[in-house]
Amino acid sequence: MTHDKHLKNNHILPPMESTDEHIEERAQPSASLQECVDRAFRIPIFLSTTNTLNTKQGRFLDRLISEIEQALLFPRTLPSSEQYPETILTSIRRLVLSSYGLLAINFRRFLVEFIDTNVGPLPSTTPFWEGSVFLQIEPSMDFQHGLPILLVREKGTDVNNGIWAGGIAPLNTFIEWDSENQTVDQFFNSIQWREAFANWSAEVRNGYFIQTEPKFKYGCNNM
């Protein structure tokens, strides 16, 4: 009797139940934490594009963003995801300096035709599509900083204009999307795209590890 009374006074608790549901519940992180973790392990890259798109171009951009995220890279662009209280060129420079690579997509925007007001249209001049002026500036600033660059353009865009005209190595190496004869899925399933994107992603990831290496190494194994 005394022994039983002593046990009651010390409030001995029954063992905690360890059911499968309890273990599974504790193993699942919260949705907010999971969102932070997913974002934290994505390497930031500069996605250079334009905000004025038609329906087909919009589908292409959505698929491109999906490809980037599946490679565990985090696309950033002005002004959709980033906005700074400075001038546009300063904001571009800030975004370049805080990214580990650039992917530029040059969509058709304006159909350019050379017209002489005195003699009328010039029959020898072929009209061509022109993209955004920032598609010239942003890759150039990125190249100056030495980041990996991947250029994609809609066919016929800026064929004789700036870095998209070709002949300026290494910026003359880009992939063309034939929007009139090629679907979005056909482009992203092509060997040309998959190879170029895989090589560029590897360069971005390699540059990330180089930039984030510690300045001092305290191990004794390095010769």
Short mmCIF file of the C-alpha atoms (twelve columns), coordinates in Angstrom:
data_MODEL
# 
_entry.id   MODEL 
# 
loop_
_atom_site.group_PDB 
_atom_site.id 
_atom_site.type_symbol 
_atom_site.label_atom_id 
_atom_site.label_alt_id 
_atom_site.label_comp_id 
_atom_site.label_asym_id 
_atom_site.label_seq_id 
_atom_site.Cartn_x 
_atom_site.Cartn_y 
_atom_site.Cartn_z 
_atom_site.pdbx_PDB_model_num 
ATOM 1   C CA . MET A 1   0.000  0.000  0.000    1 
ATOM 2   C CA . THR A 2   2.768  2.424  0.931    1 
ATOM 3   C CA . HIS A 3   4.592  1.630  -2.257   1 
ATOM 4   C CA . ASP A 4   1.481  2.312  -4.376   1 
ATOM 5   C CA . LYS A 5   0.845  5.576  -2.551   1 
ATOM 6   C CA . HIS A 6   4.403  6.667  -3.219   1 
ATOM 7   C CA . LEU A 7   3.969  6.053  -6.965   1 
ATOM 8   C CA . LYS A 8   0.786  8.114  -7.049   1 
ATOM 9   C CA . ASN A 9   2.416  11.029 -5.268   1 
ATOM 10  C CA . ASN A 10  5.255  11.128 -7.790   1 
ATOM 11  C CA . HIS A 11  2.779  11.326 -10.667  1 
ATOM 12  C CA . ILE A 12  4.295  8.647  -12.879  1 
ATOM 13  C CA . LEU A 13  2.910  9.296  -16.364  1 
ATOM 14  C CA . PRO A 14  2.103  6.619  -18.913  1 
ATOM 15  C CA . PRO A 15  4.523  6.311  -21.854  1 
ATOM 16  C CA . MET A 16  3.869  8.583  -24.844  1 
ATOM 17  C CA . GLU A 17  2.096  6.905  -27.724  1 
ATOM 18  C CA . SER A 18  4.228  6.565  -30.844  1 
ATOM 19  C CA . THR A 19  1.737  5.917  -33.588  1 
ATOM 20  C CA . ASP A 20  2.476  6.176  -37.312  1 
ATOM 21  C CA . GLU A 21  0.137  9.182  -37.603  1 
ATOM 22  C CA . HIS A 22  2.023  11.034 -34.869  1 
ATOM 23  C CA . ILE A 23  5.392  10.412 -36.548  1 
ATOM 24  C CA . GLU A 24  4.080  11.418 -39.966  1 
ATOM 25  C CA . GLU A 25  2.533  14.600 -38.602  1 
ATOM 26  C CA . ARG A 26  5.777  15.752 -36.972  1 
ATOM 27  C CA . ALA A 27  7.817  14.920 -40.084  1 
ATOM 28  C CA . GLN A 28  5.884  17.333 -42.336  1 
ATOM 29  C CA . PRO A 29  7.134  20.972 -42.250  1 
ATOM 30  C CA . SER A 30  4.673  23.834 -42.365  1 
ATOM 31  C CA . ALA A 31  3.651  25.274 -45.740  1 
ATOM 32  C CA . SER A 32  5.330  28.606 -44.968  1 
ATOM 33  C CA . LEU A 33  8.593  26.930 -44.008  1 
ATOM 34  C CA . GLN A 34  8.509  24.739 -47.102  1 
ATOM 35  C CA . GLU A 35  8.023  27.787 -49.322  1 
ATOM 36  C CA . CYS A 36  11.028 29.493 -47.732  1 
ATOM 37  C CA . VAL A 37  13.169 26.385 -48.094  1 
ATOM 38  C CA . ASP A 38  12.233 25.949 -51.750  1 
ATOM 39  C CA . ARG A 39  13.133 29.556 -52.520  1 
ATOM 40  C CA . ALA A 40  16.349 29.472 -50.460  1 
ATOM 41  C CA . PHE A 41  17.876 26.671 -52.499  1 
ATOM 42  C CA . ARG A 42  17.281 28.307 -55.880  1 
ATOM 43  C CA . ILE A 43  20.199 30.166 -57.429  1 
ATOM 44  C CA . PRO A 44  19.085 33.656 -58.607  1 
ATOM 45  C CA . ILE A 45  19.455 34.438 -62.322  1 
ATOM 46  C CA . PHE A 46  18.541 37.491 -64.388  1 
ATOM 47  C CA . LEU A 47  15.676 36.788 -66.825  1 
ATOM 48  C CA . SER A 48  15.871 39.543 -69.442  1 
ATOM 49  C CA . THR A 49  12.611 39.891 -71.359  1 
ATOM 50  C CA . THR A 50  9.835  42.329 -72.230  1 
ATOM 51  C CA . ASN A 51  6.503  42.823 -70.499  1 
ATOM 52  C CA . THR A 52  4.456  43.322 -73.700  1 
ATOM 53  C CA . LEU A 53  3.623  39.899 -75.159  1 
ATOM 54  C CA . ASN A 54  0.997  38.299 -77.339  1 
ATOM 55  C CA . THR A 55  -0.740 35.059 -76.345  1 
ATOM 56  C CA . LYS A 56  1.771  32.694 -77.950  1 
ATOM 57  C CA . GLN A 57  4.739  34.621 -76.589  1 
ATOM 58  C CA . GLY A 58  3.144  34.493 -73.140  1 
ATOM 59  C CA . ARG A 59  2.895  30.690 -73.324  1 
ATOM 60  C CA . PHE A 60  6.542  30.546 -74.372  1 
ATOM 61  C CA . LEU A 61  7.623  32.712 -71.437  1 
ATOM 62  C CA . ASP A 62  5.574  30.656 -68.956  1 
ATOM 63  C CA . ARG A 63  7.198  27.447 -70.207  1 
ATOM 64  C CA . LEU A 64  10.639 29.067 -70.053  1 
ATOM 65  C CA . ILE A 65  10.109 30.082 -66.418  1 
ATOM 66  C CA . SER A 66  9.003  26.526 -65.624  1 
ATOM 67  C CA . GLU A 67  12.192 25.148 -67.224  1 
ATOM 68  C CA . ILE A 68  14.299 27.545 -65.146  1 
ATOM 69  C CA . GLU A 69  12.593 26.615 -61.874  1 
ATOM 70  C CA . GLN A 70  12.870 22.889 -62.583  1 
ATOM 71  C CA . ALA A 71  16.645 23.416 -62.810  1 
ATOM 72  C CA . LEU A 72  16.444 24.902 -59.261  1 
ATOM 73  C CA . LEU A 73  17.242 28.378 -60.549  1 
ATOM 74  C CA . PHE A 74  15.262 31.438 -59.461  1 
ATOM 75  C CA . PRO A 75  14.324 33.879 -62.290  1 
ATOM 76  C CA . ARG A 76  14.342 37.596 -61.466  1 
ATOM 77  C CA . THR A 77  13.337 40.420 -63.782  1 
ATOM 78  C CA . LEU A 78  12.515 44.119 -63.778  1 
ATOM 79  C CA . PRO A 79  9.985  45.319 -62.762  1 
ATOM 80  C CA . SER A 80  7.894  42.171 -62.223  1 
ATOM 81  C CA . SER A 81  9.912  40.543 -59.427  1 
ATOM 82  C CA . GLU A 82  12.428 43.272 -58.550  1 
ATOM 83  C CA . GLN A 83  11.999 47.009 -58.115  1 
ATOM 84  C CA . TYR A 84  14.587 49.450 -56.794  1 
ATOM 85  C CA . PRO A 85  14.278 53.200 -56.047  1 
ATOM 86  C CA . GLU A 86  16.934 54.136 -58.616  1 
ATOM 87  C CA . THR A 87  17.120 54.877 -62.311  1 
ATOM 88  C CA . ILE A 88  16.568 51.996 -64.717  1 
ATOM 89  C CA . LEU A 89  20.252 51.501 -65.591  1 
ATOM 90  C CA . THR A 90  21.220 51.481 -61.913  1 
ATOM 91  C CA . SER A 91  18.479 48.929 -61.233  1 
ATOM 92  C CA . ILE A 92  19.741 46.730 -64.075  1 
ATOM 93  C CA . ARG A 93  23.282 46.925 -62.723  1 
ATOM 94  C CA . ARG A 94  22.065 46.010 -59.235  1 
ATOM 95  C CA . LEU A 95  20.218 42.997 -60.613  1 
ATOM 96  C CA . VAL A 96  23.256 41.891 -62.657  1 
ATOM 97  C CA . LEU A 97  25.575 42.145 -59.644  1 
ATOM 98  C CA . SER A 98  23.220 40.070 -57.479  1 
ATOM 99  C CA . SER A 99  22.643 37.281 -60.042  1 
ATOM 100 C CA . TYR A 100 24.751 34.322 -61.160  1 
ATOM 101 C CA . GLY A 101 23.721 34.185 -64.814  1 
ATOM 102 C CA . LEU A 102 21.492 35.754 -67.454  1 
ATOM 103 C CA . LEU A 103 18.929 34.277 -69.828  1 
ATOM 104 C CA . ALA A 104 17.642 36.767 -72.412  1 
ATOM 105 C CA . ILE A 105 14.636 36.127 -74.629  1 
ATOM 106 C CA . ASN A 106 14.172 38.552 -77.532  1 
ATOM 107 C CA . PHE A 107 10.528 38.577 -78.656  1 
ATOM 108 C CA . ARG A 108 9.114  40.349 -81.700  1 
ATOM 109 C CA . ARG A 109 7.673  43.747 -80.836  1 
ATOM 110 C CA . PHE A 110 7.871  46.225 -83.717  1 
ATOM 111 C CA . LEU A 111 7.892  45.547 -87.452  1 
ATOM 112 C CA . VAL A 112 10.467 47.941 -88.909  1 
ATOM 113 C CA . GLU A 113 10.154 49.186 -92.501  1 
ATOM 114 C CA . PHE A 114 12.483 51.748 -94.027  1 
ATOM 115 C CA . ILE A 115 10.413 54.380 -95.843  1 
ATOM 116 C CA . ASP A 116 11.707 57.398 -97.756  1 
ATOM 117 C CA . THR A 117 9.045  60.111 -97.594  1 
ATOM 118 C CA . ASN A 118 10.258 61.561 -100.917 1 
ATOM 119 C CA . VAL A 119 10.221 58.480 -103.133 1 
ATOM 120 C CA . GLY A 120 7.971  56.149 -101.143 1 
ATOM 121 C CA . PRO A 121 8.818  52.686 -99.792  1 
ATOM 122 C CA . LEU A 122 12.202 51.258 -100.737 1 
ATOM 123 C CA . PRO A 123 11.606 47.923 -102.530 1 
ATOM 124 C CA . SER A 124 15.144 46.658 -101.812 1 
ATOM 125 C CA . THR A 125 14.735 46.893 -98.015  1 
ATOM 126 C CA . THR A 126 13.326 43.823 -96.251  1 
ATOM 127 C CA . PRO A 127 11.211 44.580 -93.146  1 
ATOM 128 C CA . PHE A 128 12.411 42.967 -89.906  1 
ATOM 129 C CA . TRP A 129 11.124 42.604 -86.360  1 
ATOM 130 C CA . GLU A 130 12.703 44.608 -83.573  1 
ATOM 131 C CA . GLY A 131 12.743 43.735 -79.878  1 
ATOM 132 C CA . SER A 132 13.148 45.829 -76.756  1 
ATOM 133 C CA . VAL A 133 16.105 48.188 -76.477  1 
ATOM 134 C CA . PHE A 134 16.871 46.705 -73.049  1 
ATOM 135 C CA . LEU A 135 17.543 43.354 -74.743  1 
ATOM 136 C CA . GLN A 136 20.675 45.073 -76.055  1 
ATOM 137 C CA . ILE A 137 21.698 46.698 -72.763  1 
ATOM 138 C CA . GLU A 138 21.103 43.944 -70.215  1 
ATOM 139 C CA . PRO A 139 23.100 41.122 -71.904  1 
ATOM 140 C CA . SER A 140 25.920 43.608 -72.586  1 
ATOM 141 C CA . MET A 141 26.126 44.593 -68.909  1 
ATOM 142 C CA . ASP A 142 25.960 40.936 -67.937  1 
ATOM 143 C CA . PHE A 143 28.799 40.065 -70.319  1 
ATOM 144 C CA . GLN A 144 30.923 42.873 -68.882  1 
ATOM 145 C CA . HIS A 145 30.449 41.356 -65.415  1 
ATOM 146 C CA . GLY A 146 31.472 37.927 -66.733  1 
ATOM 147 C CA . LEU A 147 28.287 35.988 -65.962  1 
ATOM 148 C CA . PRO A 148 27.106 32.979 -68.050  1 
ATOM 149 C CA . ILE A 149 24.754 34.089 -70.834  1 
ATOM 150 C CA . LEU A 150 22.077 32.201 -72.764  1 
ATOM 151 C CA . LEU A 151 20.370 34.083 -75.609  1 
ATOM 152 C CA . VAL A 152 17.068 33.008 -77.167  1 
ATOM 153 C CA . ARG A 153 15.308 35.016 -79.854  1 
ATOM 154 C CA . GLU A 154 12.122 34.743 -81.849  1 
ATOM 155 C CA . LYS A 155 13.095 34.144 -85.472  1 
ATOM 156 C CA . GLY A 156 13.570 37.264 -87.558  1 
ATOM 157 C CA . THR A 157 14.026 39.600 -84.575  1 
ATOM 158 C CA . ASP A 158 16.914 42.101 -84.650  1 
ATOM 159 C CA . VAL A 159 18.662 40.166 -87.431  1 
ATOM 160 C CA . ASN A 160 20.752 43.244 -88.279  1 
ATOM 161 C CA . ASN A 161 20.651 44.996 -84.952  1 
ATOM 162 C CA . GLY A 162 23.255 45.043 -82.158  1 
ATOM 163 C CA . ILE A 163 24.328 41.925 -80.303  1 
ATOM 164 C CA . TRP A 164 21.519 39.904 -81.927  1 
ATOM 165 C CA . ALA A 165 22.932 40.441 -85.414  1 
ATOM 166 C CA . GLY A 166 25.701 37.894 -84.893  1 
ATOM 167 C CA . GLY A 167 29.417 38.265 -85.322  1 
ATOM 168 C CA . ILE A 168 30.063 39.472 -81.766  1 
ATOM 169 C CA . ALA A 169 31.511 36.459 -79.981  1 
ATOM 170 C CA . PRO A 170 30.363 34.948 -77.707  1 
ATOM 171 C CA . LEU A 171 27.075 36.852 -77.935  1 
ATOM 172 C CA . ASN A 172 26.469 35.663 -81.494  1 
ATOM 173 C CA . THR A 173 25.655 32.179 -80.187  1 
ATOM 174 C CA . PHE A 174 21.916 32.051 -79.583  1 
ATOM 175 C CA . ILE A 175 18.929 29.796 -80.154  1 
ATOM 176 C CA . GLU A 176 16.068 30.748 -82.465  1 
ATOM 177 C CA . TRP A 177 12.418 29.967 -81.894  1 
ATOM 178 C CA . ASP A 178 10.575 29.712 -85.204  1 
ATOM 179 C CA . SER A 179 7.264  30.931 -83.799  1 
ATOM 180 C CA . GLU A 180 5.433  30.622 -87.137  1 
ATOM 181 C CA . ASN A 181 6.294  26.951 -87.741  1 
ATOM 182 C CA . GLN A 182 7.306  25.607 -84.317  1 
ATOM 183 C CA . THR A 183 5.099  25.090 -81.276  1 
ATOM 184 C CA . VAL A 184 6.257  25.930 -77.768  1 
ATOM 185 C CA . ASP A 185 6.561  22.237 -76.860  1 
ATOM 186 C CA . GLN A 186 8.538  21.466 -80.006  1 
ATOM 187 C CA . PHE A 187 11.087 24.147 -79.148  1 
ATOM 188 C CA . PHE A 188 11.595 23.058 -75.547  1 
ATOM 189 C CA . ASN A 189 11.786 19.389 -76.539  1 
ATOM 190 C CA . SER A 190 14.431 20.062 -79.194  1 
ATOM 191 C CA . ILE A 191 17.970 18.774 -78.746  1 
ATOM 192 C CA . GLN A 192 19.380 22.238 -79.451  1 
ATOM 193 C CA . TRP A 193 17.504 23.815 -76.541  1 
ATOM 194 C CA . ARG A 194 18.082 20.980 -74.087  1 
ATOM 195 C CA . GLU A 195 21.822 20.925 -74.770  1 
ATOM 196 C CA . ALA A 196 22.287 24.697 -74.592  1 
ATOM 197 C CA . PHE A 197 20.173 25.019 -71.442  1 
ATOM 198 C CA . ALA A 198 21.988 22.152 -69.698  1 
ATOM 199 C CA . ASN A 199 25.401 23.681 -70.478  1 
ATOM 200 C CA . TRP A 200 24.304 27.136 -69.345  1 
ATOM 201 C CA . SER A 201 22.756 25.790 -66.127  1 
ATOM 202 C CA . ALA A 202 25.995 23.961 -65.334  1 
ATOM 203 C CA . GLU A 203 27.991 27.168 -65.843  1 
ATOM 204 C CA . VAL A 204 25.610 29.095 -63.570  1 
ATOM 205 C CA . ARG A 205 25.832 26.477 -60.826  1 
ATOM 206 C CA . ASN A 206 29.616 26.250 -61.128  1 
ATOM 207 C CA . GLY A 207 29.914 30.045 -60.902  1 
ATOM 208 C CA . TYR A 208 27.647 30.044 -57.852  1 
ATOM 209 C CA . PHE A 209 29.885 27.585 -56.008  1 
ATOM 210 C CA . ILE A 210 33.007 29.548 -56.969  1 
ATOM 211 C CA . GLN A 211 31.517 32.845 -55.763  1 
ATOM 212 C CA . THR A 212 30.286 31.375 -52.461  1 
ATOM 213 C CA . GLU A 213 33.519 29.555 -51.552  1 
ATOM 214 C CA . PRO A 214 35.043 30.866 -48.308  1 
ATOM 215 C CA . LYS A 215 37.910 33.286 -48.700  1 
ATOM 216 C CA . PHE A 216 40.020 31.363 -46.170  1 
ATOM 217 C CA . LYS A 217 40.304 27.577 -45.956  1 
ATOM 218 C CA . TYR A 218 41.309 26.248 -42.566  1 
ATOM 219 C CA . GLY A 219 41.971 22.644 -43.594  1 
ATOM 220 C CA . CYS A 220 45.523 21.268 -43.795  1 
ATOM 221 C CA . ASN A 221 44.905 19.038 -46.803  1 
ATOM 222 C CA . ASN A 222 45.284 21.736 -49.447  1 
ATOM 223 C CA . MET A 223 48.722 21.787 -51.068  1 
# 
